[in-house]
Amino acid sequence: MKSRTKVVVIGGGIAGCTTLYYPTQEGWTDVVLGEWNDLTLSTTWQSAAQVKHFGMNQTMVGQKTYSIQLYKDLAEDPDYPINHHHRDGGIRLANTEAQMQGYRHFASMVRGMDVQFEVIDAEECARRHPLISTENLIGGLWDTMDRDIDPAQLCQALGCRARKAGAEVYRNTPVVGLTQYNDDIWTVQTEHGDIDCDKVVNACGHRVNEVDAMIGVHHPVYHIGYQYFLAEEILAIRDAGHRIPLLRCPISDYYCRQEKNGLLLGFHEQDCKT
């Protein structure tokens, strides 16, 4: 393990692996990542891993367009391909004319970015998704790029590319202390030795404040009681002849997508436990 480096990233989830990857693409190869267990074991592992194109403004859409292209590039890498072939498309539902008008505005806005969305009526929603009821449904916004990804494979692929560029990944290396000196140099203390560095990145997901506490800092990050569940095989999905689109419902605030021949369904609770 190195004793001196430019950047130490703490945390091996999607935030940490992405933070490790990008400096190497800009020529910063003297970077390391420390993870208390294995990559993507904690917050990221629990993700439902939807990859959407929809965003509230052009900046967000641009970032997601970039991410989708990066994931496509990773999926096509013969040295470390990832599972990103479920490009099933997705429908964002609407039950008011105001929502439909918002979708029309959004589709028009992103067309100039060469991003294609389609506003469809209720009957077309039902044609594309065999489980949809059109009761109280006006229509939806179709995104042909909606998909899901394997979060564990994604983290491993980003880590692989970073290591090829010169970065190092230290698994099973818990950080136990942080010290910053007057010259702004940091010492990251781990169970396997100390590392001096210029920059420290705290990418610890829901455990971020455990690291913050080492330097007397607290961030407003809270655990949210959240769950999704997996349905058993559904005959309409099994017999559809194709993978069914992902659904997002801002009306009841849920999402669902195909998982094998069943569904993965998750709700965004408004008064959830923290």
Backbone as JSON, one array per atom type, in Angstrom:
{
  "sequence": "MKSRTKVVVIGGGIAGCTTLYYPTQEGWTDVVLGEWNDLTLSTTWQSAAQVKHFGMNQTMVGQKTYSIQLYKDLAEDPDYPINHHHRDGGIRLANTEAQMQGYRHFASMVRGMDVQFEVIDAEECARRHPLISTENLIGGLWDTMDRDIDPAQLCQALGCRARKAGAEVYRNTPVVGLTQYNDDIWTVQTEHGDIDCDKVVNACGHRVNEVDAMIGVHHPVYHIGYQYFLAEEILAIRDAGHRIPLLRCPISDYYCRQEKNGLLLGFHEQDCKT",
  "N": [[0.84, -1.19, 0.0], [0.47, 2.25, -0.77], [2.3, 4.97, 0.74], [2.18, 7.62, 0.23], [0.25, 9.78, -1.73], [-1.69, 11.51, -4.26], [-4.51, 11.86, -4.15], [-6.92, 10.52, -1.94], [-9.64, 8.46, -2.02], [-12.4, 7.68, -0.12], [-14.43, 4.99, 0.28], [-16.17, 2.58, -1.58], [-18.38, 2.53, -3.35], [-20.72, 3.5, -5.96], [-20.33, 6.29, -6.09], [-17.73, 6.58, -5.04], [-16.18, 4.93, -6.78], [-16.63, 6.18, -9.23], [-15.53, 8.68, -8.68], [-12.88, 7.94, -8.36], [-12.32, 7.08, -10.95], [-12.58, 9.31, -12.78], [-10.47, 11.32, -12.3], [-8.26, 9.88, -13.27], [-8.76, 9.85, -15.97], [-8.18, 12.39, -16.64], [-5.52, 12.59, -16.36], [-4.55, 12.41, -13.76], [-3.03, 10.1, -12.2], [-2.05, 9.26, -9.82], [-3.77, 8.29, -7.61], [-5.84, 6.84, -5.06], [-8.14, 4.4, -3.76], [-9.86, 3.62, -0.83], [-11.56, 1.02, 0.76], [-13.77, -0.29, 3.16], [-14.69, -2.9, 3.05], [-15.68, -4.68, 0.44], [-15.91, -3.63, -3.01], [-18.86, -1.85, -3.86], [-20.5, -2.86, -1.81], [-22.26, -1.8, 0.06], [-24.35, 0.89, 0.24], [-24.7, 1.2, -2.6], [-25.02, -1.41, -3.51], [-27.61, -2.01, -2.77], [-29.18, -0.7, -4.54], [-31.87, -0.18, -6.9], [-31.13, 0.39, -9.41], [-31.95, 1.79, -11.77], [-31.52, 3.44, -14.9], [-32.02, 6.46, -16.06], [-33.11, 8.94, -18.46], [-34.51, 11.21, -18.15], [-34.75, 14.5, -16.82], [-34.9, 17.49, -14.8], [-33.96, 19.78, -15.99], [-31.86, 21.15, -18.65], [-29.19, 20.82, -17.97], [-29.17, 18.62, -16.19], [-30.17, 16.64, -17.92], [-28.13, 16.6, -19.81], [-25.99, 15.62, -18.24], [-26.95, 13.06, -17.68], [-27.14, 12.0, -20.23], [-24.44, 11.85, -20.85], [-23.63, 9.95, -18.92], [-25.09, 7.68, -19.73], [-23.87, 7.18, -22.19], [-21.3, 6.6, -21.32], [-21.79, 4.23, -19.85], [-22.65, 2.6, -21.89], [-20.32, 2.45, -23.37], [-18.69, 1.11, -21.52], [-20.08, -1.31, -21.4], [-19.48, -2.37, -23.84], [-16.82, -2.94, -23.72], [-14.37, -5.2, -24.32], [-12.61, -6.25, -22.46], [-13.68, -5.96, -19.92], [-16.66, -6.3, -19.79], [-19.98, -5.08, -19.01], [-23.27, -5.69, -17.66], [-25.5, -4.17, -19.43], [-27.54, -4.29, -21.21], [-30.25, -4.16, -21.1], [-32.12, -2.34, -22.54], [-34.95, -1.26, -22.36], [-36.74, 0.76, -22.68], [-39.0, 3.27, -21.34], [-41.9, 4.47, -19.55], [-43.24, 7.43, -18.38], [-45.85, 8.19, -16.43], [-49.05, 9.97, -16.71], [-51.85, 11.68, -15.35], [-53.18, 14.02, -15.59], [-53.93, 16.92, -17.55], [-52.16, 18.98, -17.23], [-49.79, 17.7, -16.5], [-49.28, 16.34, -18.9], [-48.87, 18.51, -20.6], [-46.55, 19.49, -19.47], [-44.83, 17.39, -20.14], [-44.8, 17.63, -22.92], [-43.54, 20.09, -23.19], [-41.03, 19.43, -22.07], [-40.1, 17.43, -23.86], [-39.83, 18.97, -26.16], [-37.86, 20.77, -25.31], [-35.52, 19.19, -24.93], [-35.09, 18.2, -27.42], [-33.46, 19.8, -28.93], [-31.04, 19.06, -27.94], [-30.47, 16.78, -29.14], [-31.78, 14.63, -28.01], [-34.24, 12.26, -27.75], [-37.58, 12.14, -26.9], [-40.92, 10.89, -26.56], [-44.27, 11.86, -26.57], [-47.09, 10.14, -25.58], [-50.41, 8.71, -25.91], [-52.99, 7.33, -23.68], [-53.89, 4.86, -24.67], [-51.74, 4.05, -26.25], [-49.81, 3.77, -24.29], [-50.82, 1.5, -22.96], [-50.61, -0.33, -25.02], [-47.87, -0.65, -25.26], [-47.14, -1.6, -22.78], [-48.05, -4.44, -21.13], [-49.39, -4.64, -18.69], [-50.67, -2.34, -17.94], [-53.37, -0.36, -16.8], [-55.81, 1.7, -18.27], [-57.52, 3.29, -16.89], [-58.34, 6.41, -15.57], [-56.04, 7.36, -16.69], [-54.24, 9.55, -18.74], [-52.06, 9.73, -20.47], [-48.58, 9.5, -21.35], [-44.97, 9.89, -21.05], [-42.62, 8.78, -23.23], [-39.52, 7.2, -23.08], [-37.03, 6.07, -24.92], [-34.52, 5.31, -24.12], [-34.53, 4.47, -21.52], [-33.5, 2.25, -18.95], [-31.94, -0.48, -17.09], [-29.19, -1.34, -14.91], [-26.42, -3.35, -13.82], [-25.34, -2.69, -10.69], [-23.11, -3.59, -9.23], [-21.39, -4.71, -11.15], [-20.91, -2.38, -12.6], [-19.45, -0.72, -10.81], [-17.17, -2.32, -10.47], [-16.18, -2.29, -13.09], [-15.56, 0.44, -13.52], [-13.6, 0.71, -11.55], [-11.71, -1.08, -12.58], [-10.89, 0.17, -14.98], [-9.79, 2.5, -13.89], [-7.65, 1.44, -12.43], [-6.11, 0.41, -14.51], [-5.21, 2.76, -15.54], [-3.45, 3.57, -13.64], [-4.3, 4.04, -11.03], [-4.95, 2.86, -7.64], [-6.66, 0.35, -5.77], [-7.75, -0.39, -2.58], [-9.05, -2.92, -1.0], [-10.92, -4.16, 1.86], [-9.91, -2.41, 3.77], [-10.34, -0.58, 6.23], [-10.85, 2.85, 7.11], [-9.61, 4.54, 9.88], [-8.98, 6.92, 11.01], [-8.45, 10.49, 10.52], [-6.23, 13.13, 9.76], [-5.47, 16.52, 9.43], [-2.93, 18.74, 8.47], [-1.08, 21.85, 9.09], [-0.06, 22.66, 6.65], [-1.96, 21.82, 4.93], [-1.76, 19.2, 4.11], [-2.95, 15.86, 4.29], [-3.29, 13.07, 6.51], [-4.35, 9.87, 6.12], [-5.51, 7.48, 8.15], [-5.41, 4.02, 8.27], [-6.37, 0.58, 8.89], [-4.28, -0.82, 7.91], [-2.1, 0.77, 7.7], [-0.72, 4.14, 7.25], [-1.61, 6.82, 5.0], [-0.36, 9.56, 3.36], [-1.66, 12.49, 1.81], [-2.82, 14.9, -0.69], [-5.49, 15.53, -1.13], [-8.66, 14.54, 0.19], [-11.45, 12.51, -0.4], [-14.64, 12.04, 0.68], [-16.65, 9.52, 0.15], [-18.72, 7.9, 1.18], [-21.39, 7.18, 1.16], [-24.3, 6.2, 2.88], [-22.87, 6.06, 5.19], [-21.43, 8.3, 5.53], [-21.17, 10.21, 7.59], [-19.83, 8.87, 9.58], [-17.18, 8.95, 8.84], [-16.93, 11.73, 8.68], [-17.1, 12.37, 11.39], [-14.57, 11.88, 12.32], [-13.15, 14.17, 11.92], [-14.59, 16.08, 13.17], [-16.86, 17.02, 11.77], [-20.15, 17.4, 10.41], [-22.55, 16.3, 8.11], [-25.71, 17.01, 6.55], [-26.96, 14.33, 6.11], [-29.1, 11.66, 5.99], [-30.33, 8.44, 6.94], [-32.82, 6.76, 5.15], [-35.81, 5.03, 5.62], [-36.51, 2.62, 3.43], [-37.82, 0.54, 0.85], [-37.96, -1.98, -1.7], [-39.75, -4.42, -3.58], [-39.75, -7.77, -4.93], [-41.61, -9.39, -7.37], [-43.08, -12.61, -7.99], [-43.04, -14.88, -10.85], [-44.88, -13.56, -13.56], [-47.45, -14.27, -15.72], [-48.26, -12.73, -17.94], [-46.02, -11.21, -18.43], [-44.09, -13.15, -18.88], [-45.09, -14.27, -21.23], [-45.01, -12.19, -23.04], [-43.18, -11.89, -25.09], [-41.21, -10.07, -25.36], [-39.07, -7.85, -23.51], [-40.63, -5.88, -21.02], [-41.46, -2.36, -20.78], [-39.98, 0.01, -18.47], [-41.76, 1.52, -15.78], [-42.65, 4.7, -14.5], [-44.27, 6.49, -12.05], [-45.36, 9.5, -11.29], [-47.69, 10.18, -10.08], [-48.65, 8.35, -8.08], [-46.19, 7.98, -7.09], [-44.27, 5.82, -7.6], [-42.15, 3.24, -8.96], [-41.61, 0.68, -11.41], [-40.13, -2.2, -12.84], [-39.18, -4.79, -15.19], [-38.01, -7.8, -13.8], [-36.35, -10.59, -14.33], [-38.9, -12.83, -15.03], [-40.76, -11.48, -13.6], [-41.68, -8.64, -11.55], [-39.9, -5.79, -10.35], [-40.66, -3.63, -7.84], [-40.95, -0.44, -6.47], [-41.63, 2.06, -4.0], [-41.71, 5.57, -3.39], [-41.78, 6.83, -0.41], [-43.6, 9.39, 1.28], [-43.63, 10.25, 3.94], [-41.47, 8.96, 5.25], [-39.53, 6.84, 7.45], [-36.68, 8.07, 9.16]],
  "CA": [[0.0, 0.0, 0.0], [1.24, 3.48, -0.84], [2.34, 5.83, 1.91], [1.99, 9.0, -0.24], [-0.47, 9.86, -3.0], [-2.3, 12.82, -4.49], [-5.9, 11.84, -3.69], [-7.48, 9.3, -1.34], [-11.1, 8.37, -2.05], [-12.87, 6.74, 0.9], [-15.73, 4.44, -0.09], [-16.09, 1.85, -2.85], [-19.64, 2.44, -4.07], [-20.72, 4.16, -7.27], [-19.73, 7.62, -5.96], [-16.3, 6.43, -4.87], [-15.54, 4.38, -7.99], [-16.68, 7.22, -10.25], [-14.55, 9.71, -8.29], [-11.56, 7.39, -8.66], [-12.17, 6.92, -12.4], [-12.45, 10.53, -13.58], [-9.13, 11.93, -12.29], [-7.33, 9.13, -14.12], [-9.01, 10.22, -17.36], [-7.61, 13.73, -16.81], [-4.07, 12.52, -16.16], [-4.18, 12.22, -12.35], [-2.95, 8.65, -11.99], [-1.61, 9.0, -8.46], [-4.97, 8.33, -6.77], [-6.15, 5.54, -4.48], [-9.45, 4.25, -3.13], [-9.89, 2.71, 0.3], [-12.91, 0.5, 1.03], [-13.72, -1.08, 4.39], [-14.95, -4.3, 2.75], [-15.45, -4.88, -0.99], [-16.59, -2.62, -3.81], [-20.33, -1.83, -4.02], [-21.1, -3.78, -0.85], [-23.18, -1.16, 0.99], [-25.47, 1.63, -0.33], [-24.86, 0.95, -4.03], [-25.49, -2.79, -3.71], [-29.05, -2.07, -2.54], [-29.88, 0.13, -5.53], [-32.65, -0.83, -7.95], [-30.23, 0.58, -10.56], [-32.52, 2.33, -13.0], [-30.73, 4.46, -15.61], [-33.02, 7.24, -16.76], [-32.65, 10.09, -19.23], [-35.34, 12.35, -17.78], [-34.21, 15.42, -15.82], [-35.71, 18.7, -14.68], [-33.42, 20.87, -16.8], [-30.94, 20.69, -19.67], [-27.95, 20.38, -17.33], [-29.36, 17.25, -15.71], [-30.29, 15.75, -19.08], [-26.79, 16.48, -20.38], [-25.21, 14.73, -17.39], [-27.45, 11.69, -17.83], [-26.73, 11.57, -21.57], [-23.03, 11.47, -20.74], [-23.54, 8.71, -18.16], [-25.59, 6.59, -20.58], [-22.84, 6.88, -23.18], [-20.2, 5.94, -20.61], [-22.19, 2.86, -19.53], [-22.66, 1.87, -23.17], [-18.91, 2.2, -23.69], [-18.23, 0.07, -20.61], [-20.72, -2.57, -21.77], [-18.86, -2.87, -25.07], [-15.4, -3.16, -23.46], [-14.15, -6.67, -24.33], [-11.8, -6.66, -21.32], [-14.5, -5.99, -18.7], [-18.02, -5.88, -20.18], [-20.98, -5.07, -17.94], [-24.64, -5.98, -18.08], [-26.23, -2.92, -19.69], [-28.24, -4.53, -22.47], [-31.7, -4.08, -20.91], [-32.64, -1.04, -22.98], [-36.34, -1.64, -22.57], [-37.6, 1.94, -22.77], [-39.77, 3.53, -20.13], [-43.04, 5.38, -19.65], [-43.55, 8.26, -17.22], [-47.29, 8.28, -16.58], [-49.72, 11.25, -16.42], [-53.32, 11.61, -15.26], [-53.74, 15.37, -15.75], [-53.49, 17.61, -18.76], [-50.99, 19.78, -16.86], [-48.62, 16.82, -16.62], [-49.02, 16.1, -20.32], [-48.29, 19.73, -21.15], [-45.17, 19.51, -19.01], [-44.07, 16.42, -20.93], [-44.6, 18.21, -24.26], [-42.5, 21.12, -23.05], [-39.75, 18.76, -21.85], [-39.68, 16.78, -25.11], [-39.39, 20.04, -27.06], [-36.63, 21.36, -24.78], [-34.34, 18.34, -25.09], [-34.9, 17.85, -28.83], [-32.31, 20.55, -29.41], [-29.84, 18.39, -27.44], [-30.46, 15.5, -29.86], [-32.34, 13.62, -27.11], [-35.58, 12.04, -28.27], [-38.68, 11.63, -26.09], [-42.19, 10.84, -27.3], [-45.48, 11.97, -25.76], [-48.03, 9.14, -26.1], [-51.7, 8.71, -25.21], [-53.21, 6.2, -22.77], [-53.99, 3.62, -25.43], [-50.4, 3.66, -26.66], [-49.16, 3.28, -23.07], [-51.29, 0.13, -22.73], [-50.09, -1.19, -26.08], [-46.45, -0.9, -25.02], [-46.95, -2.27, -21.49], [-49.22, -5.32, -21.04], [-50.03, -4.63, -17.37], [-51.21, -1.01, -17.65], [-54.8, -0.03, -16.9], [-55.96, 3.07, -18.77], [-58.47, 4.02, -16.04], [-57.8, 7.66, -15.03], [-54.76, 7.64, -17.32], [-54.34, 10.38, -19.95], [-50.98, 9.38, -21.38], [-47.27, 9.39, -20.72], [-43.76, 10.32, -21.76], [-41.85, 7.59, -23.58], [-38.07, 7.37, -23.2], [-36.5, 4.83, -25.51], [-33.22, 4.99, -23.52], [-34.69, 3.99, -20.14], [-32.93, 0.91, -18.8], [-31.34, -0.73, -15.78], [-27.79, -1.74, -14.99], [-25.94, -4.08, -12.65], [-24.48, -1.73, -10.0], [-21.86, -4.21, -8.82], [-20.54, -4.77, -12.34], [-20.53, -1.01, -12.97], [-18.36, -0.29, -9.93], [-15.97, -3.1, -10.79], [-15.66, -1.85, -14.39], [-14.92, 1.74, -13.31], [-12.37, 0.44, -10.82], [-10.78, -1.74, -13.49], [-10.31, 1.18, -15.87], [-8.95, 3.39, -13.11], [-6.41, 0.73, -12.12], [-5.31, 0.34, -15.74], [-4.6, 4.08, -15.75], [-2.46, 3.81, -12.61], [-4.89, 4.14, -9.7], [-4.92, 1.65, -6.84], [-7.85, 0.1, -4.96], [-7.43, -1.17, -1.39], [-10.22, -3.52, -0.37], [-10.75, -4.6, 3.24], [-9.0, -1.43, 4.36], [-11.13, 0.45, 6.92], [-10.23, 4.08, 7.57], [-9.87, 4.66, 11.32], [-8.69, 8.28, 11.47], [-8.02, 11.51, 9.56], [-5.54, 14.27, 10.35], [-5.05, 17.55, 8.49], [-1.86, 19.54, 9.03], [-1.13, 23.28, 8.75], [0.25, 22.84, 5.23], [-3.1, 21.23, 4.22], [-1.56, 17.79, 3.82], [-3.77, 14.97, 5.12], [-2.9, 11.69, 6.76], [-5.48, 8.95, 6.24], [-5.07, 6.33, 8.93], [-6.17, 2.8, 8.0], [-5.94, -0.57, 9.69], [-3.09, -1.42, 7.3], [-1.05, 1.77, 7.57], [-1.13, 5.52, 6.97], [-1.37, 7.36, 3.66], [-0.37, 11.02, 3.26], [-2.22, 12.89, 0.52], [-3.2, 16.31, -0.84], [-6.95, 15.65, -1.1], [-9.45, 13.4, 0.67], [-12.84, 12.53, -0.86], [-15.51, 11.19, 1.49], [-17.7, 8.98, -0.72], [-19.13, 6.75, 1.98], [-22.81, 6.91, 1.1], [-25.05, 6.41, 4.11], [-21.94, 6.06, 6.32], [-20.58, 9.48, 5.33], [-20.9, 10.94, 8.83], [-18.86, 8.13, 10.39], [-15.88, 9.52, 8.48], [-16.97, 13.13, 9.09], [-16.88, 12.47, 12.83], [-13.14, 11.82, 12.59], [-12.6, 15.53, 11.88], [-15.53, 16.98, 13.81], [-17.76, 17.6, 10.78], [-21.4, 16.67, 10.23], [-23.32, 16.68, 6.93], [-27.14, 16.67, 6.7], [-27.25, 13.1, 5.38], [-29.87, 10.81, 6.9], [-30.81, 7.17, 6.41], [-34.25, 6.74, 4.89], [-36.41, 3.7, 5.6], [-36.99, 2.45, 2.06], [-37.76, -0.84, 0.4], [-38.65, -2.4, -2.92], [-39.95, -5.87, -3.5], [-39.69, -8.53, -6.18], [-42.76, -10.27, -7.57], [-42.82, -13.89, -8.64], [-43.31, -14.88, -12.28], [-46.18, -13.09, -14.02], [-47.63, -14.91, -17.03], [-48.32, -11.72, -19.0], [-44.64, -10.81, -18.72], [-43.42, -14.32, -19.46], [-45.58, -14.55, -22.58], [-45.05, -10.96, -23.84], [-42.33, -12.01, -26.26], [-40.19, -9.02, -25.3], [-39.0, -7.24, -22.19], [-41.6, -4.8, -20.93], [-40.83, -1.09, -20.4], [-39.99, 0.48, -17.09], [-42.81, 2.49, -15.48], [-42.47, 5.66, -13.42], [-45.57, 7.1, -11.81], [-45.3, 10.63, -10.36], [-49.01, 10.33, -9.45], [-48.58, 7.59, -6.83], [-44.77, 8.0, -6.71], [-43.65, 4.5, -7.59], [-41.54, 2.78, -10.2], [-41.49, -0.77, -11.52], [-39.48, -2.69, -14.06], [-39.11, -6.23, -15.27], [-36.9, -8.52, -13.19], [-36.6, -11.93, -14.84], [-40.27, -12.82, -15.56], [-41.62, -10.8, -12.63], [-41.5, -7.2, -11.45], [-39.3, -5.11, -9.22], [-41.56, -2.51, -7.58], [-40.54, 0.37, -5.34], [-42.4, 3.27, -3.73], [-41.05, 6.67, -2.71], [-42.67, 7.22, 0.67], [-43.53, 10.81, 1.57], [-43.36, 10.44, 5.37], [-40.73, 7.75, 5.58], [-38.73, 6.85, 8.68], [-35.27, 8.42, 8.98]],
  "C": [[0.88, 1.25, 0.0], [1.24, 4.22, 0.5], [2.14, 7.3, 1.54], [1.29, 8.98, -1.59], [-1.11, 11.24, -3.12], [-3.71, 12.89, -3.89], [-6.22, 10.48, -3.07], [-8.99, 9.41, -1.38], [-11.51, 7.32, -1.03], [-14.27, 6.28, 0.52], [-15.71, 3.84, -1.48], [-17.43, 1.6, -3.51], [-19.56, 3.18, -5.39], [-20.1, 5.55, -7.18], [-18.22, 7.52, -5.85], [-15.6, 5.94, -6.12], [-15.56, 5.4, -9.13], [-15.64, 8.3, -9.96], [-13.13, 9.22, -8.54], [-11.3, 7.39, -10.16], [-11.83, 8.23, -13.1], [-11.1, 11.23, -13.47], [-8.13, 11.2, -13.19], [-7.53, 9.47, -15.6], [-8.47, 11.61, -17.69], [-6.12, 13.76, -16.52], [-3.61, 12.4, -14.72], [-4.16, 10.71, -12.07], [-2.55, 8.28, -10.57], [-2.77, 9.17, -7.48], [-5.26, 6.92, -6.26], [-7.56, 5.58, -3.89], [-9.33, 3.24, -2.0], [-11.32, 2.31, 0.62], [-12.84, -0.45, 2.21], [-13.97, -2.56, 4.14], [-14.64, -4.55, 1.28], [-16.24, -3.83, -1.75], [-18.09, -2.9, -3.9], [-21.06, -2.7, -3.01], [-22.23, -3.13, -0.04], [-24.33, -0.45, 0.26], [-25.74, 1.25, -1.78], [-25.44, -0.43, -4.3], [-27.01, -2.87, -3.6], [-29.86, -1.31, -3.6], [-30.7, -0.72, -6.5], [-32.03, -0.58, -9.32], [-30.93, 0.95, -11.85], [-31.57, 3.38, -13.61], [-31.71, 5.24, -16.48], [-32.39, 8.44, -17.46], [-33.37, 11.36, -18.8], [-34.66, 13.18, -16.7], [-35.0, 16.71, -15.84], [-35.19, 19.87, -15.5], [-32.38, 20.3, -17.76], [-29.62, 20.2, -19.07], [-28.05, 18.94, -16.86], [-29.46, 16.26, -16.86], [-28.92, 15.53, -19.72], [-25.91, 15.53, -19.58], [-25.64, 13.28, -17.58], [-27.12, 11.14, -19.22], [-25.29, 11.1, -21.55], [-22.89, 10.13, -20.02], [-23.99, 7.52, -18.99], [-24.55, 6.19, -21.62], [-21.66, 6.17, -22.54], [-20.56, 4.49, -20.31], [-22.23, 2.0, -20.78], [-21.23, 1.5, -23.56], [-18.35, 1.09, -22.81], [-18.8, -1.29, -21.0], [-20.06, -3.21, -22.99], [-17.36, -3.13, -24.92], [-15.13, -4.66, -23.4], [-13.36, -7.15, -23.11], [-12.62, -6.78, -20.03], [-15.91, -5.52, -19.03], [-18.97, -5.94, -18.98], [-22.36, -5.32, -18.53], [-25.42, -4.68, -18.21], [-27.05, -3.07, -20.96], [-29.75, -4.44, -22.32], [-32.2, -2.68, -21.27], [-34.09, -1.26, -23.37], [-37.24, -0.45, -22.88], [-38.4, 2.11, -21.49], [-40.87, 4.54, -20.38], [-43.19, 6.11, -18.32], [-45.01, 8.66, -17.35], [-47.83, 9.67, -16.22], [-51.22, 11.03, -16.34], [-53.97, 12.99, -15.25], [-53.19, 16.0, -17.02], [-52.26, 18.48, -18.46], [-49.71, 18.95, -16.95], [-48.27, 16.57, -18.08], [-48.39, 17.33, -20.98], [-46.84, 19.87, -20.73], [-44.3, 18.55, -19.8], [-43.81, 16.96, -22.34], [-43.51, 19.27, -24.23], [-41.12, 20.48, -22.91], [-39.23, 18.14, -23.14], [-39.17, 17.81, -26.11], [-38.04, 20.6, -26.62], [-35.4, 20.5, -25.1], [-34.11, 17.93, -26.54], [-33.69, 18.58, -29.41], [-30.98, 19.99, -28.92], [-29.66, 17.03, -28.12], [-30.86, 14.35, -28.94], [-33.82, 13.48, -27.46], [-36.51, 11.43, -27.22], [-39.95, 11.7, -26.92], [-43.36, 10.94, -26.32], [-46.54, 11.07, -26.37], [-49.33, 9.17, -25.3], [-51.86, 7.42, -24.4], [-53.25, 4.87, -23.51], [-52.62, 3.12, -25.87], [-49.59, 3.17, -25.46], [-49.52, 1.81, -22.85], [-50.76, -0.82, -23.8], [-48.63, -1.57, -25.82], [-46.18, -1.65, -23.72], [-48.18, -3.11, -21.19], [-49.96, -5.26, -19.71], [-50.7, -3.3, -17.04], [-52.73, -1.0, -17.77], [-54.91, 1.43, -17.35], [-56.97, 3.88, -17.95], [-57.76, 5.22, -15.39], [-56.43, 8.02, -15.62], [-54.97, 8.46, -18.59], [-53.27, 9.99, -20.96], [-49.67, 9.28, -20.64], [-46.17, 9.92, -21.61], [-42.89, 9.09, -21.98], [-40.38, 7.95, -23.76], [-37.49, 6.06, -23.7], [-35.19, 4.39, -24.86], [-33.33, 4.49, -22.09], [-34.21, 2.54, -20.03], [-32.51, 0.69, -17.36], [-29.95, -1.31, -15.98], [-27.44, -2.53, -13.75], [-24.97, -3.18, -11.89], [-23.14, -2.3, -9.57], [-20.89, -4.28, -10.0], [-20.05, -3.38, -12.75], [-19.37, -0.52, -12.11], [-17.07, -1.02, -10.25], [-15.34, -2.63, -12.1], [-14.96, -0.5, -14.27], [-13.6, 1.57, -12.57], [-11.3, -0.19, -11.69], [-10.11, -0.72, -14.41], [-9.39, 2.13, -15.12], [-7.61, 2.72, -12.78], [-5.51, 0.62, -13.35], [-4.57, 1.66, -16.0], [-3.6, 4.44, -14.65], [-2.99, 3.94, -11.2], [-4.78, 2.81, -8.96], [-6.17, 1.57, -5.98], [-7.45, -0.82, -3.81], [-8.73, -1.66, -0.76], [-9.89, -3.95, 1.06], [-9.75, -3.72, 3.99], [-9.81, -0.32, 5.03], [-10.28, 1.66, 7.29], [-10.61, 4.28, 9.03], [-9.57, 6.06, 11.85], [-8.25, 9.18, 10.34], [-7.34, 12.64, 10.31], [-5.15, 15.24, 9.25], [-4.03, 18.45, 9.17], [-1.94, 20.99, 8.53], [-0.81, 23.55, 7.29], [-0.8, 22.2, 4.33], [-2.87, 19.81, 3.74], [-2.4, 16.96, 4.8], [-3.02, 13.66, 5.37], [-4.18, 10.87, 6.96], [-4.98, 7.7, 6.95], [-5.99, 5.13, 8.66], [-5.66, 1.68, 8.89], [-4.67, -1.21, 9.14], [-1.97, -0.41, 7.09], [-1.61, 3.13, 7.21], [-0.78, 5.92, 5.55], [-1.43, 8.88, 3.75], [-0.87, 11.42, 1.88], [-2.56, 14.38, 0.52], [-4.7, 16.5, -0.67], [-7.56, 14.37, -0.55], [-10.88, 13.58, 0.17], [-13.63, 11.54, 0.0], [-16.69, 10.75, 0.62], [-18.32, 7.75, -0.07], [-20.64, 6.54, 2.04], [-23.51, 7.16, 2.42], [-24.16, 6.39, 5.35], [-21.04, 7.3, 6.31], [-20.23, 10.15, 6.66], [-20.02, 10.16, 9.81], [-17.45, 8.64, 10.11], [-15.83, 10.99, 8.89], [-16.63, 13.3, 10.56], [-15.4, 12.44, 13.19], [-12.49, 13.19, 12.59], [-13.6, 16.55, 12.42], [-16.49, 17.68, 12.87], [-19.03, 16.76, 10.72], [-22.11, 17.2, 8.99], [-24.78, 16.25, 7.11], [-27.54, 15.49, 5.83], [-27.93, 12.14, 6.36], [-30.28, 9.52, 6.19], [-32.33, 7.27, 6.23], [-34.74, 5.29, 4.88], [-37.09, 3.48, 4.25], [-36.9, 0.99, 1.67], [-38.4, -0.98, -0.98], [-38.83, -3.91, -2.82], [-39.99, -6.48, -4.89], [-40.89, -9.46, -6.26], [-42.31, -11.58, -8.22], [-43.21, -13.8, -10.12], [-44.75, -14.45, -12.58], [-46.36, -13.57, -15.46], [-47.64, -13.9, -18.17], [-46.93, -11.22, -19.38], [-43.9, -11.95, -19.4], [-43.8, -14.51, -20.92], [-45.57, -13.33, -23.5], [-44.21, -11.07, -25.11], [-41.24, -10.96, -26.33], [-40.14, -8.52, -23.86], [-39.93, -6.04, -22.13], [-40.91, -3.52, -20.44], [-40.88, -0.84, -18.89], [-41.11, 1.51, -16.92], [-42.37, 3.41, -14.35], [-43.79, 6.39, -13.27], [-45.44, 8.25, -10.81], [-46.63, 10.86, -9.64], [-48.99, 9.64, -8.09], [-47.15, 7.42, -6.34], [-44.18, 6.61, -6.55], [-42.96, 4.26, -8.93], [-41.62, 1.27, -10.23], [-40.85, -1.13, -12.85], [-39.45, -4.2, -14.02], [-37.85, -6.74, -14.57], [-37.14, -10.0, -13.44], [-38.01, -11.94, -15.45], [-41.27, -12.26, -14.55], [-41.36, -9.32, -12.66], [-40.67, -6.85, -10.23], [-40.09, -3.83, -9.03], [-41.11, -1.76, -6.34], [-41.37, 1.63, -5.23], [-41.5, 4.31, -3.04], [-42.0, 7.21, -1.65], [-42.48, 8.69, 1.01], [-43.2, 11.1, 3.03], [-42.59, 9.24, 5.91], [-39.92, 7.94, 6.86], [-37.29, 7.19, 8.35], [-34.48, 8.07, 10.23]]
}
